Amino acid sequence: MKVFYDERQSVNSNDSFSPSAEKPAKVLDSWRKLDIPFDVISFDPLSVDEIALAHDWNYVNRVMALKGDNGFGNRSPMIAKTLPWVSGSMVAAALHSYHTGELSFSPTFNSVRYRYLSAIYLSDFDNPQQYMDSSYNKAFQALAGIEVTQANDAEKKDNDYFWQEVGLSRQARDLDWGKDIADLDRILGILRINNLRFDYPKLYKELIAIKPGFHELMIHGDYFDKTPVGDTLRDNVLRMLRGIDGNDDYHVRTLPQDIETITYFRYAPCHVTEGPFALRKSLAVSYFDEICKIDSKEKLECVSDNFYMVVYNKLAIDSKVKLTTCLNETKKFTRYFN
């Protein structure tokens, strides 16, 4: 993982309601303690004029001259000194992603899956495998705090009913579900920042390939015989992944509505409850291109050439001991190790 960081973008103290000015250094320290590998990349700070390209020039000039309050509500000279480096870090990272295409999404989704398996573990079920099934999707969505879609003509139930009914525990509900949704929201928000520089058709194909493309490839027994029949962009990409009647000549100037945070979190059938865990071995690997190469059941084993993979719903996890082993094996998928 490439991290654009300079110690001059952090301060040790800040007389403010927010601790954010201290966070860059603390985040890197936390990653080092967790033994998460990353490369620290140097960059140049932005000038006042460059910062003002995205903000009102008078506001920027007043903050930098200590004549107006900054975003922390103070006029700290220490904060003013960090701003060219904080802004420079963000610009350098964005330009790096633009020029190299090095965007990593999958750890977010793997983290969600890991949290669901943890919820099953905390609920102390005799047969954990039973709950790794699409019939429990509503229960797991409710557990994550997502409003469950209910039939218009049915008596509306409280959202907690869906996870309580199947016996998921309060400990499972108290897991930090909001973190994964917030992480996904942040990622998708970054992807929307610049409508001109990103190749949106390519980006959209990658997002569909990661989810639900990988899910369908590894879980659906009729994947190679099934043709998505709709005329949406999503169906078109799913046909491309199968090498069936796909039209690669489509145009999008921004990410379509089905990449909204909650929709993307939940729209793929069995998006969490049946897996799989998948993470590319190199940032140069395209999820879309590699799935397109798998055009028969015989080639499924080739997936492991470029991806780390655990299809956990097929592991016969019929005891808490086996679930513990699975959690130990899949925890590494929630970290950026490529």
Helices and strands as residue ranges (DSSP letters): E 2-4, G 7-9, G 20-22, H 23-33, E 39-41, H 48-51, H 57-64, H 77-100, H 106-122, G 128-131, G 134-136, H 137-143, H 160-165, H 170-173, H 177-191, H 200-208, I 209-213, H 214-219, H 233-242, G 257-259, H 261-266, E 277-280, H 287-293, G 297-305, E 307-310, G 312-314, H 320-330, G 331-334
